[in-house]
Amino acid sequence: MSTTNTPSASPSPQKPPSLLARILDSDILASFLRSKVTIVAAIVVLILFIGAAFAPFIAPTDPFDPATVFLADASIPPVWQDGGDPRFIIGTDDQGRDLYSAILYGLRVSLIVGGLGVLLAATIGITLGLLAGYFGGRVDAVIMRIADVQLTFPAILIALLIDGVVRGIFKSATREDTALYVLVISIGLSFWVQYARTIRGSTLIERNKDYVHAARLVGLPAPLIMLRHVLPNVIGPVLVILTINLALAVITEATLSFLGVGLPPTQPSLGTLINIGNRYLFSGDWWIVTFPGVTLAVLVLAVNLLGDWLRDALNPRLR
């Protein structure tokens, strides 16, 4: 009597976990949830970013629309002080603009300038760092000497230099037309060195590993090896630098605007608002400078706390 053996059904391959499942099961999320300070900092940053992104919808008025600004409302104190007006929760500035609305719009400008400046710095630094670390030799020496020279120029001096060059080239352009680009380029040229040195050091290690040698043996071009194979393995520290440098970029923009080199009053940032309020500090109108200054300090502190947490979370020695 013959029997037929039916083949047993092979187990179906397991579906790989989704990105959300990997994030929920990661050590980084557990580290984030364990730190109450980091959670508070993340909430503060999220609130500030939402306020900046939706400023036209959240702000009671457009503080830079001449049709909504009246000089008769100038220097009104916060609502809890004598002479306060319920229309202006934290008062108005010297031109009658609602300070709460001005801070939301100024925060948006500061974050745009800081974010674009950091992205420009990261792009320049990562590109030059990969080239220096992968090729070495004279390429490495030239790029690192340029980095050493750049460190001798502070952001303020670079901003003045770029502003002078732009005015010389585009003589018909006004400051309102070029101020944003000058600030972004100044921040980008001031911060790229840190990215380049970090990427270079990691690339010097990665270029001697087997997967890079294998990619060379199969004939892949150097740019493809750097972008597809080396960059994903050296990008981790850059995320930490990006977070911390965002706070530094916002401070740099505020400093330049406070000194009169940054954005004009028609395109106000937090630094411009602080500069305007500083003129009236000793006349008793303390709120004009205090609230933009507190907003800037809270933003920088919260972003720095997130950067410190991210640095520790991505460091395997601290796990």
Solvent accessible surface area in square Angstrom, and as a share of the most:
residue,aa,sasa,rsa
1,M,235,1.05
2,S,104,0.67
3,T,109,0.63
4,T,123,0.71
5,N,142,0.73
6,T,114,0.67
7,P,127,0.80
8,S,105,0.68
9,A,101,0.78
10,S,96,0.62
11,P,125,0.79
12,S,94,0.61
13,P,127,0.80
14,Q,173,0.77
15,K,183,0.78
16,P,103,0.65
17,P,81,0.51
18,S,68,0.44
19,L,116,0.58
20,L,119,0.59
21,A,42,0.33
22,R,126,0.46
23,I,86,0.43
24,L,113,0.56
25,D,125,0.65
26,S,39,0.25
27,D,91,0.47
28,I,59,0.30
29,L,43,0.21
30,A,43,0.33
31,S,24,0.16
32,F,45,0.19
33,L,108,0.54
34,R,183,0.67
35,S,35,0.22
36,K,166,0.70
37,V,93,0.53
38,T,6,0.04
39,I,51,0.26
40,V,89,0.51
41,A,3,0.02
42,A,24,0.19
43,I,90,0.46
44,V,40,0.23
45,V,19,0.11
46,L,107,0.53
47,I,108,0.55
48,L,30,0.15
49,F,78,0.32
50,I,78,0.39
51,G,8,0.08
52,A,4,0.03
53,A,63,0.49
54,F,104,0.43
55,A,0,0.00
56,P,64,0.40
57,F,169,0.70
58,I,73,0.37
59,A,12,0.09
60,P,81,0.51
61,T,54,0.31
62,D,57,0.30
63,P,1,0.01
64,F,57,0.24
65,D,53,0.28
66,P,117,0.74
67,A,78,0.61
68,T,59,0.35
69,V,33,0.19
70,F,120,0.50
71,L,136,0.68
72,A,99,0.77
73,D,19,0.10
74,A,33,0.26
75,S,39,0.25
76,I,26,0.13
77,P,20,0.13
78,P,0,0.00
79,V,62,0.36
80,W,153,0.54
81,Q,69,0.31
82,D,145,0.75
83,G,64,0.61
84,G,26,0.25
85,D,29,0.15
86,P,112,0.70
87,R,144,0.53
88,F,18,0.07
89,I,96,0.49
90,I,24,0.12
91,G,0,0.00
92,T,0,0.00
93,D,2,0.01
94,D,31,0.16
95,Q,72,0.32
96,G,4,0.04
97,R,14,0.05
98,D,5,0.03
99,L,1,0.01
100,Y,71,0.27
101,S,0,0.00
102,A,0,0.00
103,I,15,0.08
104,L,18,0.09
105,Y,28,0.11
106,G,0,0.00
107,L,2,0.01
108,R,71,0.26
109,V,34,0.20
110,S,0,0.00
111,L,20,0.10
112,I,84,0.42
113,V,0,0.00
114,G,0,0.00
115,G,22,0.21
116,L,83,0.41
117,G,0,0.00
118,V,6,0.03
119,L,106,0.53
120,L,58,0.29
121,A,0,0.00
122,A,8,0.06
123,T,85,0.50
124,I,45,0.23
125,G,0,0.00
126,I,27,0.13
127,T,69,0.40
128,L,47,0.23
129,G,0,0.00
130,L,8,0.04
131,L,55,0.27
132,A,0,0.00
133,G,0,0.00
134,Y,18,0.07
135,F,100,0.41
136,G,6,0.06
137,G,63,0.61
138,R,214,0.78
139,V,65,0.37
140,D,17,0.09
141,A,45,0.35
142,V,88,0.51
143,I,14,0.07
144,M,14,0.06
145,R,135,0.49
146,I,95,0.48
147,A,0,0.00
148,D,49,0.26
149,V,91,0.52
150,Q,21,0.09
151,L,98,0.49
152,T,100,0.58
153,F,86,0.36
154,P,78,0.49
155,A,17,0.13
156,I,63,0.32
157,L,82,0.41
158,I,13,0.07
159,A,0,0.00
160,L,89,0.44
161,L,112,0.56
162,I,20,0.10
163,D,28,0.15
164,G,42,0.40
165,V,77,0.44
166,V,25,0.14
167,R,109,0.40
168,G,43,0.41
169,I,117,0.59
170,F,119,0.50
171,K,172,0.73
172,S,112,0.73
173,A,30,0.23
174,T,73,0.43
175,R,72,0.26
176,E,68,0.31
177,D,85,0.44
178,T,16,0.09
179,A,5,0.04
180,L,56,0.28
181,Y,142,0.54
182,V,3,0.02
183,L,1,0.00
184,V,22,0.12
185,I,69,0.35
186,S,0,0.00
187,I,0,0.00
188,G,0,0.00
189,L,64,0.32
190,S,18,0.12
191,F,35,0.15
192,W,10,0.04
193,V,6,0.03
194,Q,94,0.42
195,Y,0,0.00
196,A,0,0.00
197,R,110,0.40
198,T,38,0.22
199,I,0,0.00
200,R,66,0.24
201,G,31,0.30
202,S,29,0.19
203,T,0,0.00
204,L,51,0.25
205,I,114,0.58
206,E,19,0.09
207,R,59,0.22
208,N,97,0.50
209,K,88,0.37
210,D,118,0.61
211,Y,73,0.28
212,V,0,0.00
213,H,72,0.32
214,A,52,0.40
215,A,7,0.05
216,R,97,0.35
217,L,155,0.77
218,V,111,0.64
219,G,59,0.57
220,L,52,0.26
221,P,77,0.49
222,A,27,0.21
223,P,78,0.49
224,L,55,0.27
225,I,1,0.01
226,M,13,0.06
227,L,109,0.54
228,R,146,0.53
229,H,51,0.23
230,V,0,0.00
231,L,37,0.19
232,P,80,0.51
233,N,87,0.44
234,V,2,0.01
235,I,54,0.28
236,G,27,0.26
237,P,61,0.38
238,V,2,0.01
239,L,82,0.41
240,V,14,0.08
241,I,17,0.08
242,L,46,0.23
243,T,31,0.18
244,I,48,0.24
245,N,3,0.02
246,L,33,0.17
247,A,1,0.01
248,L,78,0.39
249,A,0,0.00
250,V,1,0.01
251,I,69,0.35
252,T,20,0.11
253,E,0,0.00
254,A,7,0.05
255,T,53,0.31
256,L,0,0.00
257,S,2,0.01
258,F,76,0.32
259,L,98,0.49
260,G,38,0.36
261,V,32,0.18
262,G,0,0.00
263,L,4,0.02
264,P,3,0.02
265,P,61,0.38
266,T,90,0.52
267,Q,63,0.28
268,P,4,0.03
269,S,0,0.00
270,L,0,0.00
271,G,0,0.00
272,T,4,0.02
273,L,4,0.02
274,I,27,0.14
275,N,31,0.16
276,I,5,0.03
277,G,0,0.00
278,N,63,0.32
279,R,153,0.56
280,Y,67,0.26
281,L,67,0.33
282,F,195,0.81
283,S,82,0.53
284,G,45,0.43
285,D,24,0.12
286,W,82,0.29
287,W,13,0.05
288,I,2,0.01
289,V,22,0.12
290,T,49,0.29
291,F,42,0.17
292,P,0,0.00
293,G,24,0.24
294,V,79,0.45
295,T,21,0.12
296,L,25,0.13
297,A,61,0.47
298,V,59,0.34
299,L,1,0.01
300,V,17,0.09
301,L,109,0.54
302,A,5,0.04
303,V,4,0.02
304,N,47,0.24
305,L,59,0.29
306,L,33,0.16
307,G,0,0.00
308,D,55,0.28
309,W,45,0.16
310,L,32,0.16
311,R,118,0.43
312,D,60,0.31
313,A,8,0.06
314,L,50,0.25
315,N,52,0.27
316,P,97,0.61
317,R,221,0.81
318,L,110,0.55
319,R,164,0.60
